[in-house]
Amino acid sequence: AVIVFTGVTALVAAVMMILRDQSDTKIEDRLDLLTGINTPSAAKEGLLKEHRVLSEPLDNSPGLFETFLARFGNISLLFEQADTSLTVPQLVLASAVLGIAGAGLGAAVGIHPALLPVLGLFMASMPLFWLNFRRSRRLKAFAVQLPDALEMMGRALRAGQSLGAGFSTVAHEMSAPIGKEFGRVFEEQNLGITLDDSLKGMTDRVPNLDLKFFSTAVILQRQTGGDLAEILDKIGRLIRERFQIWGQIQALTGE
């Protein structure tokens, strides 16, 4: 009975971890529609869906069940965002083994039976905490690297290189995670995938709003023209200024 209860509580913990860290999906959907990234799929579902996405209030959050289904549908994306070779079955197995081992160890050392499920739940949640930690650390590192990457691409464009060459430059000159992600965009273009689709895939893998603005700027520039190098410099400068303001706020609140 203890093992069954531990398994159930571990499953509940897994669900709660999956529901955490929900990104601003509706803001991204609006940007997708405005830039035309999702134009083919939107056309299939009609203008009604476009109007609903654009007019729906941002504070009208989806329900718990809808969020649960959405995050479970993208469970593989969660692993990709954490940049780990661990698979879902391996994670479930590790959680089950740790949960059972924790409860068994607690019983062996004489812990009160009422506390055994708590101990099992804690141990079963460790792989999920580790996965979420890796994901958060990677996304934060990407955000810090993004201004340098945009400035590097701007210099490449001013030197007469193509946008694809700019992605390649970032991939070779900068370390992971941004070097890996930009390199993937460059490789996908070489394989015949459109730039719009490659950028959409990168923004899915890296839910960063600044990256979304960058992708939007690239797509709009391709449609309307303009100095992309200057746009990238401005985005990078705004990101740096926001980091600086955030650092000042943290310093003031720390005092």
N, C-alpha and C positions, 0 to 999 in steps of 0.2 A: 504493500500500500504506500509505503514511503517512497519507493522508486517511482510508482505511477504518479503520485502527487508532485514529486520533483520534476518529472518530465512535463507535466502540465504547466507548472509554474515557469519552467524554462521556456516553453513555447510562448507563454504570455510575455515573458521578458523579450523574446525575439521579436514579437509583434511590436512592442513598444519601441524597441530600438529602430525598427524599420520605419516607424511613423515619425521618428525624430528628424530634425534638420530639414523640414520641408522647404524647398526653394520657392521663389516668387514665380510660380508657374504662369499665373495670369499675366503678369507683366511681360514675360517672355512670349506668350501667345500673341499679345498685342503687337509686339515688335515683329514677330514672324509675319503677321498679317499685313502690317504696314510696309514691310520690306519685300513681301512676296515670296518668302522662303517656303511657306506652306500653300502657295497658290494652287498647285494641282489637287491636293487633297481637299482644300477648301472649296474648290469648284465642284467637286463631286458631291459634297454634302450641302451645297447651295448657299445662297446669300444669308439665309436665316442664321446659320451657325456663325458666320463672320460678324453679323450684327450683334449676336449674343455675346461673343467674346469681347468685342470692342466696347459694348455698352454696359456689361455686367460690372458692378462695383468691385473694386479690388479687395475690399474688406469682407466680401461675401465668400467666406472660406468654404471649401467643400466639406462634406460630412466625414465622420470618422471612417465609415465603411468605404466611401469612395476613395479616401486617401489610402486606406489599407490595400484596396485592390490595385491602385496605381503604383504604390511602392513595391508590392509583391510582383507586379507585372514587369518592373524594372530592377528586379533583384540582381540580375547579371550586371546591370549598369552600376549598381552600388559596388560590386566587386571591382569593376573596371575603374571606377573613380578612386578606389583605394589602391589601385595599381598593385594588386596581389595575384599570384597564380593560384591561390586557394579557390576551390570550387564550393558550390552550395552543399553537396553531399559531405564533403570534408568538414565544412563548418558545422553542419548538423551533428556529424559523428563526434567531432571534438567537443561540442557543447554537451552532448549526451554522456560521453565518457567522463568529462570533468564534473558534471552534475552528479552522476552516480558515484564517482570516486569521492567527491566532497562529502556526500551524505554518508557513504560507507566509512570514511575516515572519521567523521564526526561521531558515528555510532561506536566505532572501535575505541575512541578515547573517552567515551562516556558522556558525550554532550546530551543535554535533555532532548528527548524525542521531538518536542514541539519546535525545537530550533533546527532540526535536521533539514526540513524543506527550505528554510532560509539559507542555510549553508549550501545546499545543493543548487538553489537558484543563483546564488552569488557565483559559484564556480562555473555553472553552465552559461552564465552571461559573459564570462571573461573573453571568449573569442569574439563576441559581438562588440564589446567595448574596445577590443584591440582593432577590429575592422573599422569601427567608427573613428577611432583615434588616427589611424593611418589615412583615412579619407579626409578628415579635417586638416591634418598636417599638410597633406598634399595640396589641398585647395588653398590653404593660406600661403604656401610657398609659391604657388602659381600666381596668386594675386600680387605678391611682392615682386616677382620677376616681370610681370606684364608691362610696366612702364619702360623698362630697359629694352624689352623686346620690340615695343612699338617705336621707340626712338631708333633702334637698329634698323627696322624695316624702313623708316622714313629716310635714313641716310642712304640705304640701298636704292630706294626709288629716286632720290636726288642724283645718285651716281649713274642713273640711266638703266638700272636693272629692272626686270619685270617684278610683278608682285609675287609670282611663284619663286623667283630667285630670292626675294626677301624672306619668304618662309624657309627656304633652304639655308639661308645665312643664319637665321635664328636657331635652326635645328643644329647646325654645326658649331656655333659659337657659344650657345648657352646650354646649361645643364638641365637635367630633368627637374621638374615635370614639364616646363614650358618648351624646352628643346624637343622633347619626345612628342608632344602634342602638335607642335608646328611642323615637325618632320613628318608626322603622319598625314597632315593636310597636304604637304608637298608630294608625298608618295601617292596619295589617292588621286591627285591631279594627274600624275604621270600614268596612272592606271586607267584614266579616262573618266573618272568621277568629276562632276562639275564642281566648281569652286563653291557655289551656293550650298550644295549637299555636303561638301567637306566641312564648311564652316558650321553648318547646322549640326553635324555630328560632333564637332569639337565642343560646341556650346552645350550639347546634351551631356557629354562626358565631363565637362567642367562647368558646373552651374555658377558662373561668375557674371554679375551684371555688367561689369566693365568689359569683359570679353564679348558680351552680347552687344554692347554699344559699338565695339570695334567691328564685329561682323556686320552690324547694320550699316556702319559707315562705308565699309568695303562694298557691300551690295548696292547701296544708294549711289556711290561714286561710279560704279560700273554702269548704272542705268542713266545717271544724269550728268556725269562728268565732274570735274573739279580737281583741285590739288590734293590728292590723297596723302602725300607726305606731310603737308601742313595739318591736315585733319588728324593724322596719327600723332603728330607732335602735341597738338592741343589735348587730345585724349590722355596721352601720357602725362602731360603737365597737370591736368586736372586730377589724375589719380594720385600723383605725388603730393599735390596740395592737400588733398583729402587725408592722405596718410599723415601729413604734418599736423593738420588740425586735430585729427584723432589722437595723435601723440600728445599734443598740448592738453587736450581734454583729460586724457589719462593722467598726465602729470598734475593737473590742477585737482582732480578728484582724489589723487593719491595723497595730496597735501592735506 
